[in-house]
Amino acid sequence: MNKNQARKILGLDGTEDEKTVKKKYRKLMLEHHPDSNGIDDSAAAAKINTAYELIMKSFDSGEKIKSAVKRKAKAKNWNAKENKNAYCARPIFHEVEDFDGNSIGTIEIARGKYVWSKDEEFSLFLKSLYETSKELLESARLSLFFEVPDVIKQKYLADITYLLTGQFIDSSLTLKELGILDADAYKIDAMVELDINATTPKEGNTLYPAGVSNHKLYLRNKSGQIIGYLSFKDDRLYYVIIPLLEQKKAQVKMVVSANSLKSKTRKKYVDLDLWIRLIETDTSGIESTSLKIDELLKKYAKEGF
């Protein structure tokens, strides 16, 4: 039994505190007690007990952490904006340190439909969405016995994590924090990862979008040659700008900057000055993204059958 299954058995959505979980548990045990209904519900009671023990363990996060950590009090609510229309709630993680400042793991301090803010480490934000994706996939196959090959499962995890990212990042807010406002657009430091046989663009050359494929924006030069794809010096921008372009909610202008050609791990990059202008639209990508997640989960549930 995993935590997601345990929450379903206890009728929880993951936002409850310890006191609420205990109340739910007592109520369920009372309902399934033979003295209450005259029926032997020992099997159901056993499942409820197992689920309760699993959920309660997640509150104390293990004996090692309890004894060694400089611990903050658990937050009932995380101080961040919420997206009420997001597909599901997600955990907020906090890195746990020992008295010498060494990291010994992470604990869940809150759960909800919280949008990312700079108060949350971005690596822990991505971990949150990855763990949420795992829970969703586990829920999709609760009654199935065939184990999905790991290579297939990882593809689903990556796709769902990416879709969830778009629901938990406020693009306009994040651009204000990570970019520089220049007139009516935000200026961003970016790069183009060049294809092996591409002609290296010169300083001052303008590059143009050639289309988005597999969450990458491919770029072309004035002659129409595709020379590579857009990359960022700040990884957070990948999860902000690419979804905006996929949803046609932004316009971009890209000019090769004065910095010289760079090589990293046998790949060549050219620095770009990128301007991005947000476009006001009457539609939201939240609903369509949720439908895509539903479709992926239904497809995953049928894998191997």
MILO-814560 format. One record per atom (N, C-alpha, C, O, CB): x, y, z; residue in one letter. Coordinates in pm, whole numbers, plus 50000, padded with zeros to 5 digits. Each point is the difference from the previous one (the first is absolute). Glycine has a CB too. Example, Ala and Ser with C-alpha at 12.3 -4.5 7.8 and 13.67 -1.06 7.14 Angstrom:
513194943150780a/499115011950000a/500905012050000a/501044999850066a/497074988550059a/501545022249803s/500825011950006s/499235010950073s/500515011150017s/500674982649768s/
END
This chain:
500854988050000m/499155012050000m/500885012550000m/500955000950078m/497214986750046m/501545022049788n/500735012650001n/499155011050064n/498844997850034n/502434995149758n/499335019050223k/499305010850069k/498745004449926k/499005003650062k/503195003850030k/497874992449776n/498835004249923n/498834990450020n/498865004350014n/502665006249818n/498784976450171q/498964990050026q/499465001650142q/498804998850024q/502304985449814q/499825018650256a/499585001850139a/499065011850015a/499014999350074a/503164990750001a/498145021149855r/499125011750007r/498604996649947r/499015004650056r/502995010649917r/497934976949921k/498704996449943k/499194991650099k/498805002150015k/502194998549754k/499664990150297i/499324991450097i/499435008450115i/498904997450049i/502634983549891i/499245029150103l/499585008350113l/499155012049957l/499495007450085l/502584985550033l/497765008949751g/499205011349952g/500695013450018g/499365009950033g/498634977050021g/503335013549924l/500795012250018l/500395005849865l/500084992949899l/500774998450320l/499405021849779d/500505006249877d/501465004550014d/500565005749906d/497115001750043d/502934990050167g/501415003250020g/500275013350068g/501155003150031g/499264983549771g/498555021350222t/500195013150064t/499724999750150t/500195010050069t/499185000749715t/500204977850268e/499594999050140e/501204999850095e/501084995349964e/496894992249961e/501825017750195d/501034999150104d/499784987250080d/499064992449974d/501125033050039d/500714972250084e/499944987550078e/498674998450074e/499444989050005e/503035012250021e/497045009850031k/498754999450076k/498844995749912k/499174991950041k/501705026150110k/499074987449727t/498914996649908t/500094985449956t/498994993149989t/500955030649932t/501294971750054v/500194986049961v/499524990650110v/499354989949972v/502635016749886v/498344996750267k/499564991750112k/498484999450010k/499444989450027k/502665016450093k/497235005549858k/498545000450003k/499414991249890k/499044992550024k/501055030850069k/500484977649786k/499524991849887k/500174985350032k/499124991849974k/501475026649864k/500564978350219y/500314986050033y/499004994550103y/499464989149982y/502995015349969y/497325003250156r/499084995450104r/498594998149944r/499314990350034r/502075021650139r/498214997449742k/498664999149942k/499864987449914k/499004993050008k/500835032149994k/501194972249915l/499964988149914l/500034987250081l/499284990549968l/501865022549853l/499684986650282m/500074988050083m/498694997550073m/499594988550020m/502865015150008m/496895007150012l/498704998750066l/498974994349903l/499194991550037l/501375027850114l/499484985449724e/499054995349899e/500194985249968e/499044993149967e/500925030049938e/501294972050105h/500294986149963h/500124990850121h/500384988349986h/500765020449812h/498554996450319h/500064991650121h/498754991250006h/498905004949977h/502475012750146h/498784969349907p/498844990850006p/498915004550095p/498824997649975p/502744984249970p/498835024750164d/498995004550097d/499135011249945d/498915002650049d/502644990850134d/498965013449711s/499265011249943s/499054995649890s/498885005149989s/503025009750067s/498554975749861n/499164996349886n/499624985249996n/499254995749912n/501855022649965n/499414974050218g/499644985950006g/500654991549892g/499654988349985g/498235018750113g/503064998749827i/500664992849892i/501494998950031i/500615009350052i/497674998949780i/502304980350136d/501434998150021d/500765006849886d/500114994549890d/499494983650234d/500925033849904d/500765007649901d/501494999850034d/500675010249985d/497335004549973d/502514973950087s/501394999450044s/500985002949888s/501055006150023s/498254977350148s/500375012349706a/500905002549887a/500095015049970a/501085005449978a/498334971949926a/499425029250096a/499985014449975a/500705007550112a/500735009649974a/497134987949900a/501944998050250a/500645006550114a/501514998649992a/500735009250037a/497244986350103a/502514993149812a/501444997849986a/500595009849898a/501085005650020a/498634970150041a/499575026249830k/500475009449898k/500045014350055k/500945007549973k/498114977749848k/499935018350254i/499945013450060i/501175002150096i/500625010650001i/496864989449976i/502814989850104n/501115000950095n/501345001749928n/500835008250038n/497874977650124n/501505006249732t/501245000949923t/500155013849936t/501085005950002t/498814969349953t/499015029849988a/500025013149937a/500315010950103a/500785009249974a/497574982849853a/501035007050288y/500195009950107y/501465000350047y/500585010750016y/497034986050058y/502984991549946e/501394999350045e/500945006249897e/500965006950037e/498514972350092e/500265018449743l/500845005549893l/499935015349995l/501025006749988l/498634972249881l/499135026450142i/499835014649996i/500635006550122i/500655010449988i/497234986849881i/501954996950248m/500565005950121m/501524999849999m/500635008950058m/497344983850066m/502634997549810k/501464999649988k/500515011849919k/501105005050025k/498844970149992k/499275029549887s/500445011149915s/500075013150078s/500685009449958s/498324979049845s/500295012250310f/500045012350081f/501305001150079f/500555010950015f/496964988450001f/502994989450035d/501235001150079d/501254997849917d/501125002350047d/497604989950150d/501115003149676s/501114998849903s/501154991250048s/501145001849956s/498245020749965s/500334968150168g/501014990350041g/500805004050123g/500165011950029g/499984981749735g/500344996550306e/500725002350126e/501335007149979e/500415008050084e/498504971850008e/501775017449796k/501305006149976k/499895015249992k/500775007350061k/499964972049818k/498275025150044i/499835014449984i/499545006350130i/500455010950034i/499004985849724i/499674996650315k/499495005750126k/501135002350100k/499995010050072k/497824978449889k/503155002750044s/501035001050101s/501175008849960s/500715005150087s/498634972549986s/500885024649795a/501225006649957a/499815013949943a/500985006949972a/499884970949986a/497915026550024v/499775011849918v/499795012750080v/499464999850111v/499574985249722v/501395026150108k/499605013250048k/498695002949928k/500025005549890k/502415002850154k/496474988450013r/498744999249929r/499135012250016r/499915005750108r/500214970449921r/499235028049863k/499015010750006k/498644994050030k/499744988449966k/501595025849872k/497804993550225a/498644995250024a/499304998149867a/500205007749906a/499715004150316a/499274977749770k/499284997549876k/499025011249970k/499315005150088k/500944970349949k/499705028349834a/499095010749960a/498674994049959a/499954990949918a/501985023450008a/496994990750132k/498694995449957k/499645006049865k/499304993749920k/499995004050319k/501195014349737n/499785006549872n/501315006049952n/500745006150078n/496844998749980n/502714993649814w/501195005849941w/499645014049953w/498955002149939w/501954975149990w/499975032350098n/499715013949967n/500325002849853n/501035005949968n/499465000750270n/498614989149674a/500195002249857a/498635000449931a/499004995250053a/503264993149953a/497745017649877k/498795000649919k/499574985849963k/500834991149985k/499835031749924k/498034975250076e/499494986949959e/499315000849865e/499395010149965e/500324983650276e/500394995549684n/499254998549876n/498884990150026n/500194987949993n/501865017249862n/496785000150177k/498864991550038k/499584990549889k/499364989850026k/499885028450125k/501134985049724n/499594991849886n/501054989649960n/499824993049901n/498835026250021n/502434979950155a/501044990249968a/499434985850008a/498994997750066a/502795018050022a/498874975049845y/499494986349990y/499894993350137y/499044992750025y/501985005749748y/499945004250314c/500004993750132c/500905007950095c/500735009049958c/498834968349938c/500385019150231a/500905006050098a/501394993949985a/500154989349941a/497925014850219a/502935002849893r/501364995049997r/500665002550136r/499575008850074r/500584995649675r/500894988050284p/500705002350127p/500995011649990p/500535002849892p/499224972850162p/500495031050057i/501075009750012i/501084993550086i/499744995950112i/498685024349864i/502794979049970f/501084993250071f/500955010150065f/500225011049950f/499614969849890f/500735014950272h/501005008050072h/501224991250021h/499894988550043h/498345025850072h/502954991349855e/501234992450019e/500384999550148e/500035010250068e/500744996349701e/499524981650278v/500324997750140v/501514999350018v/500704993449924v/497114994350110v/502695019250068e/501445000050029e/500254995150142e/499155001450088e/501195017749751e/500864975250181d/500404996450135d/500625012350067d/500015010849941d/500364964849992d/500155022850188f/500525011450074f/501275005849939f/500405011250033f/498604979050170f/501645002249707d/501195005049933d/499695006449865d/500905004249928d/500414978250187d/497395018449852g/499615006249874g/500034990649881g/499885004549887g/500955016450205g/499334966149931n/500024990249891n/498584995549967n/499194997350090n/503124995049981n/497405006949802s/498674995649957s/499824985150026s/500864992049966s/499105026049860s/498914978450235i/499714985850026i/498664995949939i/499474989450033i/501865011950178i/498145007049702g/498764996349932g/499005011349995g/500325011450033g/500064965550041g/498425019949884t/498935009949991t/498754995050070t/499784988050011t/501155020349772t/498265001050265i/498724996650060i/498905008349933i/500265010849947i/500864983250273i/497685000949784e/498845007349947e/499455009050111e/499624995150106e/499834986149730e/500505031850139i/499535009350103i/498625005649969i/499375006050088i/502994999849957i/497154992449834a/498665004949964a/499574993149872a/500814994049930a/499605028450181a/498314978549859r/499474994149876r/498835008549955r/499145003750079r/501584972749987r/499265026849806g/498935008249944g/500295003349855g/500954994849941g/498585014750286g/499654999149716k/500165004049859k/500835012949992k/499605009849938k/498184979350002k/503385010450123y/500835011950013y/500855002549876y/500634990849947y/499425005550298y/499965016349709v/500835004249889v/501425002250051v/500215004350113v/497805006549770v/502974986350031w/501405001750040w/500325014650028w/499565008949928w/501054971149935w/500155022350244s/500525013350031s/501474998550036s/500474988850020s/497275019450061s/502995002849927k/501434999450025k/500334995050141k/501164997150029k/499125021649808k/498724980450249d/500224994450134d/500204984949995d/500494994150097d/498135024449998d/501024975249794e/500124985549985e/501174996949907e/500045004749886e/497464992350152e/503454995050011e/501134996149916e/499474993549872e/499124991450005e/502355005350200e/499075007649680f/499434995149874f/500224984949983f/499164993149943f/501255029649956f/500724972350150s/500244985649991s/498974992250081s/499584989149960s/502875015350008s/497135001250148l/498984993450081l/498625001549936l/499144991450015l/502235013050192l/498435006649721f/498755001849924f/499884989149894f/498944993849987f/501135031150053f/501004972649885l/499974989549899l/499834986250064l/499304991449945l/502155022849906l/499194983750263k/499824987450073k/498534998250041k/499464989049992k/502925012350093k/496995009649958s/498604999750038s/499134995349885s/499124991550019s/501305027050144s/499814986949718l/499184996449884l/500304985849953l/499104992949954l/500835031249979l/501324971850079y/500364986349963y/499324990050093y/499474989849955y/502755018449957y/497804994750218e/499354991050096e/498484999949979e/499364989650015e/502495014850151e/497585007249799t/498565000749971t/499674991649878t/498994993149998t/500895029950102t/500974977549799s/499804992149878s/500044985150032s/499214992349947s/501815026049916s/499904977750225k/500084986050040k/498724995650070k/499504989049975k/502995013250047k/496985006250064e/498754996950070e/498854998549901e/499174990950013e/501645021550189e/499144996349699l/498934999249900l/500094987249919l/498984993749972l/500985031350015l/501254971149976l/500174987749923l/499644987750083l/499404990549950l/502405020649915l/498594989150263e/499644988850089e/498504998850015e/499474989050005e/502695014050118e/497155008349886s/498545000050013s/499344994649874s/498944993650007s/501215025950149s/500444983049730a/499404995949872a/499984984949984a/499204994849922a/501585026649978a/500094971450173r/500094985449983r/499794992750132r/500644989850025r/500945013749784r/497555001450276l/499794994150132l/499604985349993l/500434992050084l/498915030549997l/499844973949822s/499464986349996s/500744991149900s/499564988849974s/498235020550091s/503314995649879l/500724992249900l/501254993650060l/500605005450093l/498535009949727l/501264973050125f/501124992550054f/501225000649910f/501124998150047f/497254987050064f/501445017649761f/501125000549906f/500855012350027f/499495011250005f/499154976449822f/502665010450191e/500915011050027e/500455006449870e/500494993249910e/500304995650301e/499035024249778v/500405007249880v/501525000949995v/500625003650100v/497225009749901v/502794983649884p/501465001249989p/500465014150039p/499335009949969p/500674972649849p/501145018150249d/500475012850054d/500215010449892d/499725011850022d/501374975650162d/499405008649699v/500265009749893v/498715006749954v/500005011749964v/501994974849964v/496905006050073i/498705005549962i/499475008950111i/499485010949975i/500044969049882i/500615015450266k/499525007750114k/500715013550010k/499375010150029k/500114968450091k/501825021749855q/500775012450008q/499535010249897q/500015012050026q/501944975050057q/497645008349801k/499495009149896k/498705006550047k/499815012049982k/501254973949838k/498065006450240y/498755005550055y/500305009850113y/499395010750008y/499394968249929y/502155017550150l/500365008850111l/500515013549949l/499645010550052l/500904969450088l/500305019649758a/500565012449944a/498915008749939a/499985012150019a/502184976149937a/496935005649969d/498955007549932d/499025006350100d/499635011649987d/500584972949815d/499395007850299i/499055005250098i/500655010750087i/499375010150032i/499434967849969i/502465020050036t/500715010150079t/500085013249924t/499805010750058t/501544971250054t/498955017349760y/500085012249918y/498655007149994y/499935012350012y/501914977249851y/497085002950119l/498675005949993l/499615006550133l/499435010950002l/499914972049825l/500985010450283l/499705005650131l/500795012950025l/499505009250064l/500014967750021l/501715023549865t/500825012050018t/499305012349947t/500045010650062t/502014975449922t/497305012549900g/499295011349941g/498845004950084g/499585011549988g/501084979849792g/498804999950307q/498875003950085q/500465006550131q/499235006950066q/499444974649833q/502585016250138f/500475005050128f/501055011049988f/500655003750098f/498864974049994f/500665027649787i/500875011649981i/499165011249942i/499374998449895i/502684987050070i/497955026050103d/499355012049951d/501015007149909d/500955006150047d/497564996250163d/501264996649658s/501005004749904s/500315014850014s/501175003950001s/498044978549845s/499765025750165s/500235014450007s/500745003850128s/500905008449998s/497034995449866s/501694989950248l/500665002750128l/501454995649996l/500895007250046l/496924990150073l/502454990949825t/501364994749995t/500885008149908t/501185002250029t/497924975150019t/500365027349840l/500785008449910l/500415013150068l/501095005149976l/497714984849828l/500325015450278k/500335012350074k/501164997750096k/500795009050026k/496824998449955k/502474980250072e/501064996950096e/501314996349932e/501075002750054e/497174989750104e/501695001649723l/501204994649936l/500485008149880l/501124998249954l/498144979650123l/499905031149872g/500385007949884g/500105014850033g/499735004250113g/499184978949742g/501475024850045i/500115014550014i/498985006349907i/500014997449879i/502465001450183i/496655009549992l/498985006449918l/500655010449910l/500685009150047l/497574987050132l/501555002449691d/500575009049900d/498865004749910d/499584992949909d/502704995450096d/497215023950022a/498815005249931a/498824990850030a/499604998750116a/501825011749699a/498014983250081d/498834991450022d/500354985249994d/499124991549982d/499465026349920d/502704979050113a/500444986049994a/501034997450110a/500585009350055a/498984990049696a/500654987950279y/501014996050097y/501254995349925y/499914992249905y/498315001350264y/502945011449876k/501264996049937k/500614988650081k/500125000850122k/500265022749788k/500014966050019i/500514987850063i/501344996349937i/500195001249879i/497454990950169i/503305003350035d/501244994249948d/499704985749957d/499554991850080d/501905022950070d/498814982449722a/499704986749947a/501154995249912a/501005007049984a/496534997950024a/502324983349937m/501004994149910m/499294992049892m/498834996450014m/502885002550173m/499014998449706v/499534990349902v/501004988649998v/501205002249981v/497635015749879v/500684969850160e/500864988349987e/500054996349852e/498984996249942e/500464995550294e/501745009449704l/500134998449856l/499994985449958l/500574991450068l/500725029849926l/498044976149892d/500104986949938d/501434998149949d/500715009849975d/496834990549960d/502884987250050i/501394996949962i/500405006849869i/501105005449989i/498684972750129i/499335021649783n/500345005149868n/499485014249975n/500015004849886n/499974971750033n/499565030150186a/499405013249983a/501085010749977a/501114999150053a/496964993950091a/501575017249777t/500875011649982t/499925008750125t/498915003750043t/500764995749705t/501485003850309t/500025008050122t/499555014349971t/500615006749917t/501254979050175t/497095019149974p/499515013649975p/500985010450054p/500724997550097p/496914994149911p/502395020049929k/500905010750042k/499325009550096k/498775000750008k/502434997649774k/499635009150292e/499505009950093e/499065009849930e/500315005249893e/501804992650242e/496745004749926g/499025009349944g/498984993449909g/499015006349963g/502725011050052g/498504969949947n/499034993049916n/498714997450077n/500024996750119n/501864992649753n/497005012450060t/498704996850060t/499644985649967t/500164995549887t/499095028650095t/500274968650118l/499534986349981l/498494999650017l/499425008750065l/502794982050017l/497154999149860y/498544999449996y/499504986350046y/500674989949979y/499325026949833y/498824982950251p/499434987150041p/499684991349877p/499465004849901p/499585006150305p/501324976349805a/499714990649891a/498994989450044a/499714990849924a/502595013049984a/497164997650213g/499014990650049g/500444992850126g/501204998650026g/498034998549742g/499794998450310v/500264992850125v/499764985249978v/498964996049946v/500395024250192v/501614971649903s/499864985549990s/500644993750123s/501135003450036s/498884997449709s/499264990050320n/500514993450122n/500485010350102n/501044998250063n/499624981849800n/498565030650153h/500255010650098h/501325007449974h/500615005350093h/498104981350073h/501715013849709k/501175007849961k/499595009949890k/499274996449908k/502314984550154k/498905031649949l/499745009949896l/501205000049906l/501095004150038l/497465010150117l/501234981249722y/501064999949900y/500085013649932y/498995006749978y/500704968449987y/501555028850001l/500245013349946l/500584998949858l/500704990549966l/499685018550267l/499305001149686r/500535000649864r/500655013649978r/499705009750070r/498544974249847r/502645016649984n/500615012849964n/499205006749890n/498954995149960n/503314996250106n/498235020049886k/499285007849900k/499804992249871k/499045002549927k/501895018250174k/499974969949871s/499914992049877s/499034988450013s/499714993149902s/502635013350048s/497154991450171g/499054989150021g/500634987350051g/499284990250024g/499385019649798g/502674989950197q/500674988150051q/499784998550150q/500235009350076q/501494992849743q/497814986150223i/499864997250143i/501384997450056i/500704990849955i/496974999650015i/502745017550128i/501374999250050i/500114993650139i/501104996950044i/499395023249821i/498404978050203g/500054994150134g/498745003450078g/498975003349942g/503524998150055g/497594997850135y/498835003050081y/500355009050118y/501165000950042y/497854977149891y/499975028750118l/500165009850106l/500354993250132l/499424989850036l/498955025449848l/502604990650188s/500414995050131s/500125012150093s/500005011449956s/501234968549942s/498895017350233f/500025010850099f/501124997950100f/500344988750034f/497205014449938f/503025008050075k/501034999450104k/499374997150136k/500634994250088k/500795021949780k/497334988050148d/499234997150121d/498954989549965d/499065002949926d/501325020750167d/499784964349958d/499124988849963d/498535002950028d/499124994349935d/502764990350112d/497845024050049r/498615003050035r/499245006049882r/498804997949986r/501905005750251r/500025003749679l/499355006849887l/499474990049896l/499055002949928l/502475016750110l/499094968849956y/499524989749907y/498554996550030y/499204998049908y/503134992850072y/497335008650149y/498644996250040y/499025011749996y/498814998350025y/502204984150118y/499505029549825v/499165011849990v/499755003649854v/498855001649958v/502035006650262v/500194993149704i/499915005449864i/499464989849899i/499165003549917i/502735011650139i/498584972549951i/499554990149901i/498494997550008i/499334999949897i/502944989250115i/497165009050110p/498534998550006p/499245012049944p/498964998449936p/501374987350263p/500195026449824l/499355012049945l/499974999649848l/499005003649938l/501755009650262l/500344982449740l/500074999249854l/499134988649947l/499375001249895l/502965008250112l/497634979550066e/499144988849959e/498535004150001e/499224995749915e/502464988050177e/497945024750005q/498625004550013q/499735012949921q/498915005650007q/501024983750218q/501095015249699k/499875012149917k/499595012150083k/499145007949961k/500244977649843k/501275015750312k/499705011250090k/501145010150008k/500015008650088k/498544976150041k/502415014149779a/501135009250004a/500635001549862a/499874991349913a/500555002450326a/500265017549742q/500795002549880q/501455001850043q/500275005050109q/497765005849770q/502904985050036v/501415001250034v/500795006849889v/499644999449882v/500154980050258v/501295027049900k/500995005649908k/501364995550050k/500285001050120k/498265019249819k/502324974849970m/501294994550042m/501135005449913m/499934999449877m/498924979950204m/502175026149984v/501155005749929v/501284994150059v/500154999650122v/498575021849828v/502194974249963v/501274994450047v/500805010950070v/500215010849945v/499814972349866v/500425014150311s/500695010150082s/501495000149972s/500504992349919s/497765005050258s/502455011749892a/501425002349974a/500904988850052a/501154999049960a/498385025250048a/499954967550082n/500854989650058n/500424989849895n/499274997549904n/499585005650315n/502334991249799s/500554990849900s/499374986250009s/499294996850096s/502855015949912s/498134979349891l/499504986249995l/500554992050117l/501195001050033l/498655000249716l/499304990950314k/500404992050115k/499824985249971k/499104996149924k/500295022850230k/501454972949905s/499884985549988s/499834993950137s/500785002850091s/500614997249700s/497594991550224k/499754993150125k/499684985549969k/499084997149923k/500085024250188k/501604969749949t/499804985649979t/499774996749853t/499054993149963t/499985005250267t/501875006749686r/499994997449855r/498865006649926r/499844998049879r/501254980850171r/498115029150020k/498915007249935k/500385014749990k/500685005450087k/497604978150001k/501275022949806k/500355014049979k/498785009050023k/498894996949956k/502894996249879k/498455018050234y/498945009450033y/500405014149956y/501185003650002y/498114982050194y/499725022149764v/500195014149971v/499055007850089v/498824996550010v/501904998949749v/499785015050305d/499175008150090d/499005008549921d/500305004949892d/501574995650274d/496955001049892l/498935007949939l/499475010350098l/499944997550121l/499464983049732l/500215030950095d/499135009150073d/498584996949955d/499685001049882d/502125017450137d/497364977850076l/498624996049967l/499035009650068l/500115002850119l/500584972849857l/498375029349946w/498915008050055w/498714992149985w/499734994349894w/501465027650049w/498024977750163i/498724992849995i/498895009350043i/500075006450106i/501084971649940i/497825022849873r/498845008450028r/498794991150021r/499674991749915r/501295027549948r/498374982550251l/498814992050029l/498815005049920l/499845012149980l/501034983250251l/498304995349724i/498815003349923i/498774997150084i/499844988950052i/501345006149729i/497955014850232e/498754997850075e/499074991349917e/499745002849883e/500515019550234e/499234967049946t/499064991149932t/498784997950087t/500045001950122t/501844986749756t/497025007250059d/498774997550073d/499924985750051d/499104996650077d/499785020649783d/502064974550099t/499964985950037t/501134996650096t/501035006650004t/497924988049775t/500834995050298s/501004995250095s/500474986249957s/499234992049948s/499735021350239s/502324984049835g/500544986949966g/499774989750107g/500314988249980g/501385023249885g/497754992650249i/499834990850113i/499094988349964i/500344988450024i/500005030750133i/498504984149785e/499034989549969e/500554990349896e/499874987950017e/498275028050036e/502484989249841s/500544991249897s/501154991550055s/500154988449962s/499185028249862s/501474989250265t/501094992550061t/499464988750087t/500534988949997t/500915031750000t/497514982050079s/499394989750084s/499454988649914s/500104988450038s/499325029150134s/500014985849714l/499494989749909l/501144991449947l/499854987849985l/498245027349951l/503054991250034k/501164992549952k/500504990550108k/500394988649971k/500245030549879k/499374985550276i/500424991450110i/499054988150013i/500444988650018i/500575031250101i/497694982849873d/499004989250005d/500244989749890d/499954988050024d/498395028150074d/501934988849782e/500244991149886e/501244991350023e/499984988049970e/498955028849877e/502134989150206l/501224992450027l/499764989450107l/500484988749987l/500885031349951l/497894983450165l/499724990450109l/499134988449949l/500234988450037l/499945030350133l/498854984349747k/499174989449943k/500824990849909k/499824987850001k/498185027550011k/502904990749912k/500874992049912k/500944991450082k/500254988449966k/499615029449858k/500684988050283y/500944992650086y/499294988150067y/500594989350015y/500725032150027y/497424980649996a/499244989350066a/499834987849910a/499784988950048a/499035028550085a/501284984649735k/499794989149905k/501314994249947k/499974990649921k/497885020150017k/503294994850104e/501294995149952e/500164985150033e/499834995750114e/501165027449916e/499354969149867g/500254985950019g/498774991249993g/500104987850015g/501785018950122g/496944999449839f/498754992349997f/499285001749867f/498934994349979f/500865008250270f/
END
